[in-house]
Amino acid sequence: MNRSLIILILAEGTCGDAWQAEAEARGMEVLRTQTLMATLGQYIVSFPDAVVIDAAHGDAEAAVMHLVSVDAAPLIVAAADRTPPWAAGRRGMTVTQGRDSAAILHLTERLARRTTVGAPVSLNERASA
């Protein structure tokens, strides 16, 4: 029997709400944070299977820098439409173009279960589950 995936989400507002709801619907355990320090603390305490960060969040860049430095993987940075300048060319993460909750969580599951690896991934078209 597979254990539930534990995912850490750094996101606020409706985007974070949608990702959390989708993850819980998929049977994942969700650790949702809204600040840099809470994100880093949860990462250290729980060592999640995947980390999803909203690129629009004010702490996104700092969180990514810290998590990449400790080889946190898989690390997914969800950007609305293009890769943020601070993430361009940086190794150790998957950057998406699109923030659709079903597509993000499908990708998260695949990466957490180590069935795919990614460079930038387009989520502009809704992924079929």
C-alpha positions in Angstrom: 0.0 0.0 0.0 1.3 3.4 -0.9 1.6 6.0 1.8 0.1 9.4 1.3 2.4 12.0 -0.2 3.2 14.9 2.0 3.4 18.2 0.2 4.4 21.6 1.4 2.7 24.6 -0.3 3.8 28.2 -0.1 0.9 30.2 -1.4 -1.7 32.6 -0.3 -5.3 33.4 -1.4 -7.4 31.6 -3.9 -4.5 30.0 -5.7 -3.3 28.4 -2.4 -6.8 27.4 -1.5 -7.3 25.7 -4.9 -4.0 23.8 -4.7 -4.7 22.7 -1.1 -8.2 21.5 -2.0 -6.9 19.6 -5.1 -4.1 18.0 -3.1 -6.4 16.9 -0.3 -8.9 15.5 -2.9 -6.0 13.4 -4.3 -5.3 12.0 -0.8 -2.2 14.0 -0.1 -1.3 15.4 3.3 -0.9 19.2 2.9 1.3 21.4 4.9 0.4 25.0 3.8 2.5 28.0 4.8 2.4 31.7 4.1 5.8 32.9 5.2 9.4 32.1 4.4 10.3 31.1 8.0 7.2 28.8 8.3 8.1 27.2 5.0 11.7 26.5 6.0 10.6 25.3 9.4 8.0 22.9 8.0 10.5 21.6 5.5 13.0 20.8 8.2 10.4 19.2 10.5 8.5 17.2 8.0 10.8 16.6 5.0 7.9 16.6 2.5 7.8 14.5 -0.7 7.4 17.7 -2.7 7.3 21.5 -2.3 5.0 23.7 -4.4 5.7 27.5 -4.4 3.6 30.2 -6.0 6.1 32.4 -7.9 3.9 35.4 -7.2 4.3 35.0 -3.4 6.5 37.7 -1.8 8.8 35.1 -0.2 9.0 32.8 -3.3 12.5 33.8 -4.4 14.0 33.5 -0.9 12.3 30.2 -0.2 13.5 28.8 -3.5 17.1 29.9 -2.8 17.1 28.2 0.6 15.4 25.0 -0.6 17.7 24.6 -3.6 20.7 25.0 -1.4 19.7 21.9 0.5 18.7 19.9 -2.6 15.0 20.0 -1.8 13.4 17.9 -4.5 11.0 17.9 -6.1 10.6 21.6 -6.0 7.9 23.1 -8.2 7.6 26.8 -8.8 4.3 27.7 -10.3 4.4 30.9 -12.4 1.3 32.5 -13.9 2.7 32.8 -17.5 6.5 33.0 -17.6 9.5 31.9 -15.6 10.4 34.6 -13.0 13.8 36.2 -13.7 15.2 34.8 -10.4 14.3 31.2 -11.5 15.6 31.4 -15.0 18.4 28.9 -15.6 18.5 27.8 -12.0 18.9 24.1 -11.4 17.1 22.0 -8.8 13.5 22.9 -9.6 10.7 22.6 -12.1 9.1 25.8 -13.2 5.6 25.8 -14.7 3.9 28.2 -17.0 0.4 28.1 -15.6 -1.1 27.7 -12.2 -4.0 25.3 -12.8 -4.5 23.4 -9.6 -5.3 20.0 -11.2 -2.3 20.2 -13.5 0.1 21.4 -10.8 -1.0 18.6 -8.4 -0.8 16.0 -11.2 2.8 17.1 -11.9 3.5 17.2 -8.1 2.4 13.6 -7.8 4.4 12.4 -10.8 7.6 14.2 -9.5 7.1 13.1 -5.9 6.8 9.5 -7.1 9.9 10.0 -9.3 8.2 9.0 -12.5 9.2 12.1 -14.5 11.8 14.9 -14.3 11.2 18.3 -15.6 12.5 21.5 -17.2 9.9 24.2 -17.7 6.5 22.7 -18.2 3.5 24.4 -19.8 0.3 24.1 -17.9 -1.7 26.6 -20.0 -3.8 23.7 -21.2 -5.6 21.8 -18.5 -4.1 18.4 -17.8 -6.3 15.4 -18.0 -6.1 13.3 -14.9 
